[in-house]
Amino acid sequence: MDITQRILADHAARKSAEGITWFDAGDLRRLGLQDQLFTVMQTVQHTLRLRKAHQVVESHGCIDRWSLEDTH
């Protein structure tokens, strides 16, 4: 399973009622991802854009976490 698939699967399992899941370094370790937090964020963001997916990646100015959000 690639990075984006792992993040999307975790998002599906943990997202809030608003369709938002926050990811930090601990979450990446739990998912077995070795890359830095914002490297993973950029990878997921790029892949979702290429797929024209219904999720977006946001940092909201945070430097220790980022979110995956469902769009409509």
C-alpha positions as CSV (number, residue, x, y, z in Angstrom):
1,M,0.0,0.0,0.0
2,D,1.5,3.3,-1.0
3,I,1.7,6.5,1.2
4,T,-1.5,8.1,-0.2
5,Q,-3.5,4.9,0.2
6,R,-2.4,4.5,3.8
7,I,-3.4,8.1,4.6
8,L,-6.7,7.8,2.8
9,A,-7.5,4.5,4.6
10,D,-6.7,6.1,8.0
11,H,-8.7,9.2,7.1
12,A,-11.7,7.0,6.3
13,A,-11.4,5.3,9.7
14,R,-10.8,8.4,11.8
15,K,-12.4,11.4,10.1
16,S,-14.6,13.7,12.1
17,A,-18.2,14.4,11.4
18,E,-17.0,17.4,9.3
19,G,-14.8,15.0,7.2
20,I,-11.4,16.2,8.7
21,T,-8.5,14.1,10.0
22,W,-5.4,15.6,11.5
23,F,-2.0,13.9,11.0
24,D,1.1,14.4,13.1
25,A,4.5,12.6,13.4
26,G,3.0,10.0,15.7
27,D,0.3,9.1,13.2
28,L,2.9,8.6,10.5
29,R,4.9,6.3,12.8
30,R,1.7,4.4,13.6
31,L,1.1,3.9,9.9
32,G,4.7,2.8,9.3
33,L,5.7,5.8,7.3
34,Q,9.3,6.9,7.7
35,D,9.3,10.2,5.8
36,Q,9.1,13.6,7.4
37,L,5.7,15.0,8.2
38,F,5.6,17.7,5.5
39,T,7.3,15.4,2.9
40,V,4.3,13.0,3.4
41,M,1.9,16.0,3.2
42,Q,3.4,17.1,-0.1
43,T,3.3,13.6,-1.5
44,V,-0.4,13.1,-0.6
45,Q,-1.3,16.6,-1.8
46,H,0.3,16.1,-5.2
47,T,-1.2,12.6,-5.6
48,L,-4.7,13.8,-4.7
49,R,-4.5,16.7,-7.2
50,L,-3.4,14.4,-9.9
51,R,-6.3,12.1,-9.2
52,K,-8.7,15.1,-8.9
53,A,-9.8,13.6,-5.6
54,H,-12.5,14.8,-3.3
55,Q,-10.1,15.5,-0.5
56,V,-7.6,18.3,0.1
57,V,-4.6,18.7,2.3
58,E,-4.4,21.7,4.6
59,S,-1.9,22.9,7.2
60,H,-3.8,25.9,8.5
61,G,-0.5,27.5,9.5
62,C,0.5,24.6,11.8
63,I,4.0,23.4,11.7
64,D,3.5,20.2,13.7
65,R,0.5,18.7,11.9
66,W,-1.7,18.8,8.8
67,S,-5.2,17.8,7.9
68,L,-6.9,15.8,5.2
69,E,-10.4,17.2,4.5
70,D,-13.2,15.9,2.4
71,T,-14.6,18.4,-0.2
72,H,-18.0,18.4,-1.8
